[in-house]
Amino acid sequence: MALRRNGHHVKIFEASQTKAEIGAGVGVQANALSILRQFGYSRENLKPANFDGTIDFDAKNGIGIPRPLLTSIPDGVHDSVFCHRNDLYDELKRLATGESIGGPPAQLLFNSKVVACDAEAGTVTLGNSEITHADVVIGADGIHSIVRTSVVGHTVKPPALGLTCFRGLFDASNLNELEDLEWLTEGLNGARTVMMQEEELRMIFVYPCRNGSLINFVGHHTDLNQEAADWSPIATLEKVREKFADFHPKFLRVFDLPLHTPISKWQLRAVPILPTWIRGRAVLLGDAAHATLPFLGQGAAMAIEEAAVLGCLLPAGTTKEDVPARLEAYQTLRKERGEFMSTAAVSEAVEPEKRG
């Protein structure tokens, strides 16, 4: 989105054959929205739910404390939203590949898995052995990044942290017909956190998305069996109920809503602090550089910020010879902030006194 507007020719290599709907919500906070606003995003296309803060509930006694967001952006607009990940993806894709936006549309190439990268030469090798050369290679390829291996010089495997989350979407169309869900519908617009005050982490985090028609559910819990051979990414609603059975009964009522997607299980892992994010003509962005736990809700926002910074540093007229120094500037501007966010998000989970 940023690079095409500068007149650059961008190719996006996507491993999957098609981009299927990702059944999860995402928070797009004020720092990210202020950047999307600069690029002419359509708020309507995000199908947003307002995110003005969080109400934190005690899982045992059911008492909640409202915690409004304190952030604002320079023009005075206090604006954060929740949306469905696929709606955010579709809007970013429109801005990157759509016609009549400015600059050559980025090419989105599916079924193009990157299996190797030469950071110094600025090349990527695809699964079909095709080699593509570029002035800049941006590794936005996630927690299991291939580009990261070339940049750092060795494989970095994010360690297990003993934390897993259940994820799923509930249909909210009959939300007002169920009793004991006032905790979800009344008061501050935004998220609801329900935490058990104990050493081991057990927390429910829910919020609306897709214009309020869906409820995004995340159930975090300590899980020391992640390395077991029979560990499965598939879960049932019964297993979720079992994990949170001793929570106040009103919180369990959310499980009576119809499921919109199956329940899945995600192991929560974080990329260790890296010695560098850059090498030669390659640079890391987003989860490839600093995948972390979701407890600050800033993973997507950091990636959007980093993309915007690259757009500033690689304007029209940038030469191939300029690239290494520009990437050095990117690292200077971004690495400390990305690492601060990553470290703080992990501490929110693993240090009980910092939770919430």
C-alpha positions in Angstrom: 0.0 0.0 0.0 2.7 2.4 1.0 5.3 1.3 -1.6 2.9 1.3 -4.6 1.9 4.9 -3.9 5.6 5.8 -4.1 5.6 4.3 -7.6 7.4 1.1 -6.8 6.6 -2.2 -8.4 5.6 -4.7 -5.7 5.1 -8.5 -5.8 3.5 -10.3 -2.8 4.3 -14.0 -2.6 1.5 -15.8 -0.7 2.0 -19.4 0.2 -1.7 -20.5 0.2 -3.6 -21.3 -2.9 -6.4 -19.0 -2.0 -7.0 -16.6 0.9 -9.7 -18.2 2.9 -11.6 -16.4 5.7 -9.7 -16.4 9.0 -12.2 -17.0 11.7 -11.1 -14.5 14.3 -11.4 -10.8 15.2 -8.6 -8.2 15.5 -8.2 -4.9 17.3 -7.2 -2.0 15.2 -6.1 0.6 17.7 -5.7 4.4 17.2 -2.1 4.3 16.2 -2.9 1.9 13.3 -6.1 3.6 12.3 -4.3 7.0 12.0 -2.0 5.4 9.4 -4.8 3.7 7.5 -6.6 7.1 7.5 -3.6 8.6 5.7 -3.9 6.0 3.0 -7.6 6.6 2.4 -9.0 3.5 4.0 -12.8 3.0 4.2 -14.0 2.7 7.8 -17.3 1.2 6.5 -15.3 -1.6 4.8 -13.9 -2.8 8.1 -17.5 -3.3 9.4 -16.2 -2.1 12.8 -17.4 -2.3 16.3 -16.3 0.6 18.5 -13.5 0.0 20.9 -13.5 2.6 23.6 -11.9 0.5 26.3 -12.3 -2.7 28.3 -14.3 -3.8 31.3 -12.2 -6.1 33.5 -14.2 -8.6 35.5 -13.3 -10.8 38.4 -14.1 -14.4 37.3 -15.3 -15.4 40.8 -17.4 -12.5 42.1 -18.5 -11.1 38.7 -17.6 -7.5 39.6 -16.3 -5.4 36.7 -14.2 -2.3 36.5 -14.4 -0.1 33.4 -11.1 0.9 31.9 -11.5 3.5 29.1 -8.7 3.8 26.6 -6.6 6.9 27.3 -5.1 7.1 23.8 -5.8 9.8 21.3 -4.3 10.8 17.9 -3.0 14.3 17.1 -6.2 15.6 15.5 -8.1 14.8 18.6 -10.0 11.8 17.3 -10.2 9.0 19.9 -10.7 6.1 17.6 -10.0 2.4 17.9 -12.1 -0.4 16.5 -12.6 -4.2 16.5 -13.1 -5.9 13.2 -13.0 -9.3 11.6 -9.5 -10.2 10.3 -10.8 -10.9 6.9 -12.5 -7.5 6.6 -9.2 -5.8 7.5 -7.4 -8.1 5.0 -9.8 -7.2 2.2 -9.4 -3.5 2.8 -5.6 -3.7 2.9 -5.8 -5.8 -0.3 -8.0 -3.2 -2.0 -5.6 -0.4 -1.1 -2.6 -2.4 -2.2 -3.9 -4.0 -5.4 -6.9 -2.0 -6.5 -7.1 0.3 -9.5 -7.4 4.1 -9.4 -5.6 4.4 -6.1 -2.3 5.7 -7.3 0.9 4.0 -8.3 1.2 0.5 -10.0 -1.1 -2.0 -8.2 0.8 -4.6 -6.2 0.8 -8.1 -7.7 -0.6 -10.7 -5.3 0.7 -14.1 -6.3 -1.0 -17.1 -4.6 0.4 -20.6 -4.4 3.9 -19.0 -4.2 5.6 -20.4 -1.2 9.0 -18.8 -0.4 11.4 -21.6 0.6 14.7 -19.6 0.7 16.0 -16.1 0.7 19.4 -14.6 -0.1 19.4 -11.4 1.9 22.6 -10.0 0.4 21.7 -10.7 -3.2 18.0 -9.7 -2.7 16.5 -12.9 -4.0 13.8 -15.3 -2.9 13.4 -18.9 -4.1 9.9 -20.3 -4.5 8.7 -23.8 -4.1 8.8 -24.4 -7.8 12.6 -23.5 -7.8 11.9 -20.1 -9.5 14.2 -17.4 -8.2 13.0 -13.7 -8.1 15.4 -10.8 -7.8 14.4 -7.5 -6.2 15.9 -4.2 -4.9 14.3 -4.9 -1.5 13.0 -8.1 0.1 10.5 -7.5 2.9 10.0 -10.6 5.1 6.4 -10.2 6.4 6.1 -13.9 6.5 5.1 -14.4 10.1 6.3 -16.2 13.2 7.8 -19.1 11.2 9.6 -16.7 8.8 11.9 -18.0 6.1 13.3 -14.6 5.4 14.3 -14.3 9.1 16.6 -17.3 8.7 18.6 -15.5 6.0 18.6 -12.1 7.8 19.7 -13.5 11.2 22.0 -16.3 9.8 20.3 -19.2 11.5 16.8 -20.6 12.2 15.0 -19.0 15.1 12.4 -21.3 16.6 9.9 -19.5 18.9 9.9 -21.5 22.2 6.8 -22.9 23.9 5.6 -20.6 26.7 3.1 -23.0 28.2 0.2 -20.9 27.2 -2.6 -21.9 24.8 -5.8 -20.1 23.8 -9.2 -21.3 22.5 -10.5 -19.2 19.6 -13.8 -18.9 17.9 -16.7 -16.7 16.8 -20.2 -16.7 18.2 -23.3 -15.5 16.3 -24.6 -12.4 18.2 -27.9 -12.1 16.3 -30.0 -13.3 19.3 -27.7 -11.7 21.9 -30.4 -9.7 23.6 -32.7 -12.7 23.9 -30.5 -14.5 26.4 -30.5 -13.7 30.1 -27.4 -12.8 32.2 -25.5 -11.3 29.3 -25.8 -7.7 30.4 -22.1 -7.8 31.3 -21.4 -8.2 27.6 -23.9 -5.7 26.2 -24.1 -2.8 28.8 -21.6 -0.1 29.6 -18.4 0.8 27.9 -18.2 -0.1 24.2 -15.4 -2.5 23.6 -13.9 -5.6 25.1 -14.6 -7.7 28.2 -11.8 -9.4 30.2 -12.7 -12.0 32.7 -9.8 -13.2 34.8 -9.4 -15.8 37.5 -7.1 -14.4 40.3 -4.7 -17.3 40.6 -1.1 -18.1 39.7 -1.9 -20.0 36.5 -3.3 -17.9 33.7 -7.0 -18.4 32.9 -8.7 -15.6 31.2 -11.7 -15.0 28.8 -11.4 -12.1 26.4 -14.4 -11.3 24.2 -15.4 -8.4 21.9 -17.8 -7.7 19.0 -16.9 -7.4 15.4 -18.5 -7.3 11.9 -20.8 -4.5 12.9 -21.6 -6.3 16.2 -23.1 -9.3 14.5 -20.3 -11.6 15.8 -18.7 -12.1 19.1 -15.0 -12.9 19.0 -14.0 -15.3 21.8 -10.5 -16.0 23.2 -10.0 -18.2 26.2 -6.4 -18.1 27.5 -5.1 -20.8 29.8 -1.9 -22.3 31.1 -1.0 -25.5 29.1 2.0 -27.5 30.0 1.3 -30.3 27.5 2.1 -28.5 24.3 4.9 -30.8 23.4 2.8 -33.9 23.8 2.4 -36.1 20.7 -1.4 -36.0 21.0 -1.7 -32.2 21.3 -4.3 -31.0 18.8 -5.2 -27.6 17.4 -8.9 -28.7 17.4 -11.2 -28.2 20.4 -14.8 -28.6 21.3 -17.1 -26.2 23.1 -17.4 -28.9 25.8 -13.6 -28.6 26.5 -13.9 -24.9 26.7 -16.7 -25.1 29.2 -14.7 -27.5 31.2 -11.7 -25.3 31.4 -13.7 -22.3 32.7 -16.4 -24.2 34.6 -15.7 -22.5 37.9 -16.1 -19.0 36.5 -19.2 -17.0 37.6 -22.3 -18.6 35.9 -23.1 -15.3 34.0 -19.8 -15.5 32.1 -20.6 -19.1 31.0 -23.8 -17.8 29.3 -21.7 -16.7 26.3 -21.3 -20.4 25.4 -25.0 -20.6 24.8 -24.7 -18.4 21.7 -24.6 -20.3 18.4 -21.2 -21.0 17.1 -20.3 -19.2 13.9 -17.0 -21.0 13.5 -15.5 -24.1 15.0 -13.4 -23.7 18.2 -9.6 -23.9 17.5 -6.6 -24.0 19.8 -3.5 -21.9 19.3 -0.2 -22.3 21.1 1.0 -18.9 22.2 4.7 -18.3 21.3 6.9 -15.3 21.0 10.0 -14.7 18.8 13.1 -14.0 21.0 14.8 -10.7 20.7 16.8 -10.8 17.5 20.3 -9.4 17.0 19.2 -7.7 13.8 16.1 -7.1 11.5 18.1 -6.3 8.4 20.8 -7.8 6.2 21.8 -6.6 2.8 18.6 -6.0 0.8 16.3 -7.8 3.2 14.3 -6.5 6.1 11.8 -8.1 8.6 8.4 -6.7 9.4 5.6 -7.6 11.8 5.5 -11.1 13.3 8.6 -12.2 11.5 10.6 -9.6 13.6 8.7 -9.6 16.9 5.8 -12.1 17.1 4.5 -11.9 20.6 1.6 -12.7 22.8 -1.7 -10.9 22.2 -2.1 -9.2 25.6 -1.5 -5.6 24.3 -3.4 -6.0 21.1 -0.6 -4.4 19.1 0.7 -7.1 16.8 -1.2 -5.9 13.7 -0.7 -2.2 14.6 3.1 -2.7 14.8 3.1 -4.3 11.4 1.1 -1.4 10.0 3.4 1.2 11.6 6.5 -0.6 10.2 5.0 -0.7 6.7 4.3 3.1 6.9 7.9 3.7 8.0 9.3 1.8 5.0 7.0 3.9 2.8 8.6 7.0 4.3 12.1 5.7 3.8 11.7 4.4 0.3 10.1 7.3 -1.6 10.0 7.7 -5.3 13.5 8.0 -6.7 15.1 5.7 -4.2 18.0 3.9 -6.0 19.2 0.4 -5.5 22.4 1.8 -3.9 20.3 3.7 -1.4 18.6 0.6 0.0 21.1 -0.7 2.7 21.3 2.7 4.4 17.5 3.2 4.3 17.1 -0.2 5.9 19.6 0.8 8.6 17.4 3.8 9.3 14.3 1.5 9.5 16.0 -0.6 12.1 17.0 2.5 14.1 13.4 3.8 14.1 11.6 0.5 14.7 13.5 -2.2 16.5 13.4 -0.7 20.0 9.7 0.0 19.8 8.9 -3.4 18.4 11.0 -5.1 21.1 9.4 -3.0 23.9 5.9 -4.0 22.7 6.9 -7.7 22.5 8.6 -7.9 25.9 5.7 -6.0 27.6 3.1 -8.3 26.0 4.9 -11.4 27.2 5.2 -10.0 30.8 1.4 -9.4 30.8 0.9 -13.1 30.7 3.8 -14.7 32.5 4.1 -12.3 35.4 0.8 -12.5 37.5 1.3 -9.1 39.1 1.3 -7.4 35.7 -1.8 -9.0 34.3 -4.4 -6.5 33.2 
